[in-house]
Amino acid sequence: MELRTRALQVLLIADPQAKALAARELHGAADAAELDIAALLTPDTEPPGRPERPRLLAALQVGSRSPFTPEGRAALIHAIAHIEFNAINLALDAVWRFPGMPRAYYLDWLQVASEEALHFTLLNEHLRSLGKSYGDFDAHDGLWTMAMRTAGDVLARMALVPRTLEARGLDATPPLQAKFAKAGDARAVEILDVILRDEVGHVRIGNHWYRHLCRERGLDPLTLYPELVERYEAPRLRPPFNVEARSAAGFSDEEIAYLSS
C-alpha cells in the first residue's frame, strides 16, 4: 500500500500499543513500498486515533508530578509516555498531511514515527512494572494543538513542532534524569538516555527541512522564526537550554544566541 495512505491509517489507530507496532512495521517496509509524494489525502474521520483514556485536560489542570513517591514517579513516567505517544501521531501526520515534499522527507518522518513508537513502548513497559498503565493518569494535548495550528503550512510545522516543542525535550531530559537517579529509578534514566539520543536526530530532521523550505521560499530562517512564533502563538522557550544537544541537533550559534537572549 502507498506509504502516505498507510501512515494516515496508522495515525487513525486508537489503541496505543497497536499504533506503536504498526508505526514500526511501516518504517520497516518503507524502502520497498510505493510512495506517492503528490497525492492529496483526505481522512474519513478526524485524526488522530486515541484511546478513551487518558482524560485530556488543559495543561494547567494537570497536577504536578514528583518522582520521590511511587504514585508521583508513575505519574511522571506516564506524562513522558503521553508525550511520546503524541510524537508518534505528529510524525505520522507530517507524512500524510503535506504533499509535494522530497521522498527523503517522508522517509525521515517515518523513521521518527518508528523511534517514537519504541520510546512509548519502553516507557509503557516500565510503567507496567510500577503497577500502572498508559491512561491511568490525566494528560494534556499541547503537542497536538500546535500540530493543528500548523496544519496548513509544512514550513510552520517544521519550525514549531520538531524544532520548538520537541526541542524542549532536549533541555528537559537531563534534569529529569537527575531526578529519577535521585529517586533510585535507574531504568527510567536508561530509557531517557535512548530518548535523548534519538530526539537529537529528530530535532535535526526538523531543522534540516525547515531550512530546506526557507531556501525554497527565499526566506531567512533566523528572522522568520520569531515571526512564526508570534503568528501561531507558540510557547516562549525559557532557559536553561541544553546547548550541547541543541548544537548536535543542528541549531546554529546564531539561533542558540537568539534563544539565550
C-alpha positions in Angstrom: 0.0 0.0 0.0 1.1 3.5 -0.7 3.2 4.8 2.3 1.4 8.1 2.9 -2.0 6.4 2.8 -0.8 3.8 5.2 0.7 6.5 7.5 -2.8 8.0 7.7 -4.3 4.7 8.5 -1.8 4.1 11.3 -2.5 7.6 12.6 -6.2 6.7 13.0 -5.5 3.6 15.1 -6.8 4.3 18.6 -5.0 1.5 20.5 -1.6 2.8 21.6 0.2 -0.5 21.5 -1.2 -1.4 18.1 -0.3 2.0 16.8 3.2 1.8 18.1 3.7 -1.7 16.5 2.2 -0.5 13.2 4.4 2.5 13.1 7.5 0.4 13.5 6.3 -2.1 10.8 5.5 0.8 8.4 9.1 2.1 8.7 10.5 -1.3 8.2 8.6 -1.6 4.9 9.3 2.0 3.7 12.3 1.4 1.4 10.4 -1.2 -0.8 7.0 0.4 -0.7 5.3 2.8 -3.2 5.4 6.5 -2.2 3.1 9.0 -3.9 4.5 12.4 -2.9 1.9 14.3 -4.9 -1.3 12.8 -3.5 -3.8 14.9 -1.7 -5.3 12.8 1.1 -8.5 13.3 3.0 -9.2 11.2 6.1 -12.7 9.7 6.6 -12.5 10.7 10.3 -10.6 13.4 12.2 -7.2 12.2 13.2 -5.5 11.2 15.4 -6.8 7.9 16.8 -6.7 7.9 20.6 -7.7 5.6 23.4 -10.6 6.6 25.7 -8.1 7.3 28.4 -6.1 9.3 29.4 -8.6 12.0 30.1 -7.3 15.2 28.4 -7.3 18.4 30.4 -5.9 21.9 29.9 -2.2 21.9 30.8 -2.6 24.0 33.9 -5.2 21.5 35.2 -2.8 18.6 35.1 -1.3 18.1 38.6 2.4 18.3 39.4 4.3 15.0 39.5 7.1 14.2 41.9 9.4 11.2 41.3 10.0 10.8 45.0 6.8 8.9 45.8 5.7 5.7 44.0 2.5 7.3 42.7 4.3 10.5 41.7 7.0 8.6 39.8 4.5 6.6 37.9 2.6 9.8 37.0 5.8 11.4 35.7 6.7 8.4 33.6 3.1 8.4 32.3 3.4 12.1 31.3 6.6 11.3 29.3 4.9 8.3 27.7 2.0 10.6 26.7 4.5 12.9 25.0 6.0 10.0 23.1 2.5 8.7 22.1 1.7 12.1 20.7 5.1 12.2 19.0 4.1 9.1 17.0 1.0 10.9 15.9 2.9 14.1 15.0 5.4 12.2 12.8 2.7 10.2 11.0 0.7 13.4 10.5 3.8 15.1 8.9 3.9 12.2 6.4 0.3 12.1 5.2 -0.7 15.7 5.5 1.9 17.5 3.3 2.2 16.6 -0.3 4.9 17.7 -2.7 7.9 17.2 -0.4 11.0 15.2 -1.5 11.0 11.5 -0.9 13.6 11.8 1.8 11.3 14.0 3.8 8.7 11.2 4.1 11.3 8.6 4.9 12.7 10.8 7.6 9.4 11.2 9.3 8.6 7.5 9.1 11.9 6.9 10.9 10.9 9.4 13.5 7.5 7.7 14.0 9.2 4.3 14.4 11.6 5.7 17.0 8.9 7.5 18.9 6.9 4.2 18.9 9.9 2.5 20.5 10.1 5.2 23.2 6.5 4.8 24.0 6.8 1.1 24.2 9.8 1.3 26.6 8.0 3.8 28.9 4.7 1.8 28.9 6.6 -1.4 29.8 8.3 0.5 32.7 5.0 2.0 33.8 3.5 -1.5 34.0 6.4 -2.6 36.1 5.2 0.1 38.6 1.7 -1.3 38.6 0.2 1.3 36.2 -0.8 1.5 32.5 -1.0 4.3 30.0 -4.3 6.0 30.6 -4.2 5.8 34.4 -3.4 9.5 34.8 -4.8 12.7 33.3 -2.8 14.4 30.5 -2.9 17.4 28.2 -3.0 17.9 24.5 -0.5 20.7 23.9 1.6 19.0 21.2 -1.4 18.1 19.1 -2.9 21.6 19.5 0.2 23.1 17.8 0.0 20.4 15.1 -3.5 21.6 14.2 -2.5 25.2 14.2 0.3 24.5 11.7 -1.8 22.0 9.6 -1.9 24.4 6.6 1.8 25.0 6.2 4.6 22.5 6.4 7.2 25.2 7.0 5.3 26.4 10.1 5.0 22.7 11.2 8.8 22.2 10.9 9.5 25.4 12.7 7.1 25.0 15.7 6.8 21.3 16.3 10.1 19.5 16.0 12.4 22.5 16.5 10.3 24.2 19.1 8.1 21.8 21.1 10.2 18.7 20.7 13.4 20.6 21.1 12.2 21.5 24.6 12.8 17.8 25.4 16.5 18.3 24.8 16.5 20.8 27.6 14.2 19.0 29.9 15.7 15.5 29.8 18.9 15.9 31.7 17.2 17.5 34.8 14.6 14.7 34.6 17.3 12.1 34.6 18.8 13.7 37.6 15.5 13.5 39.5 14.9 9.8 38.5 18.5 9.0 39.6 18.0 10.6 42.9 14.7 8.6 43.3 16.6 5.4 42.6 14.9 4.6 39.2 17.9 3.5 37.1 15.6 2.1 34.4 13.9 5.5 33.8 17.4 7.0 33.4 18.3 4.4 30.8 15.1 4.9 28.8 15.7 8.7 28.8 19.2 8.1 27.5 17.7 6.4 24.5 15.1 9.1 24.1 17.6 11.9 24.3 19.9 10.3 21.7 17.0 9.8 19.3 15.4 13.2 19.9 18.6 14.9 18.9 18.2 13.3 15.5 14.5 14.1 15.3 15.2 17.8 16.0 18.0 17.7 13.4 15.5 16.5 10.9 13.1 19.3 11.8 16.0 21.8 11.4 17.0 20.3 8.0 13.5 20.6 6.5 12.8 24.0 8.0 15.9 25.4 6.3 15.2 23.5 3.1 11.8 25.1 2.9 13.2 28.6 3.8 15.7 28.2 0.9 12.9 27.2 -1.5 10.8 30.2 -0.5 13.6 32.7 -0.3 13.2 33.3 3.4 15.7 33.9 6.2 15.3 31.1 8.8 16.7 33.2 11.6 14.4 36.3 11.2 11.4 34.2 10.1 11.3 32.1 13.3 10.2 34.7 15.8 7.5 35.8 13.3 6.1 32.3 13.2 6.2 32.0 17.0 4.1 35.2 17.2 1.7 34.2 14.3 1.0 30.7 15.6 1.1 31.6 19.3 3.9 29.1 20.1 5.1 28.9 23.6 8.1 31.0 24.6 11.2 29.0 25.3 12.9 29.6 28.6 16.4 28.7 29.9 18.3 26.7 30.9 19.0 25.3 27.4 20.9 22.1 26.6 23.4 23.9 24.3 25.4 20.8 23.5 22.3 18.8 22.5 20.9 21.7 20.5 24.1 22.2 18.7 24.2 18.5 17.8 20.6 18.8 16.6 21.6 21.4 14.1 20.9 24.7 15.8 23.3 27.4 14.7 25.3 29.6 17.0 23.1 32.5 16.0 19.9 30.5 16.8 21.3 29.5 20.2 22.3 33.1 20.9 18.7 34.2 20.0 17.3 31.7 22.5 19.6 32.8 25.2 18.6 36.4 24.7 
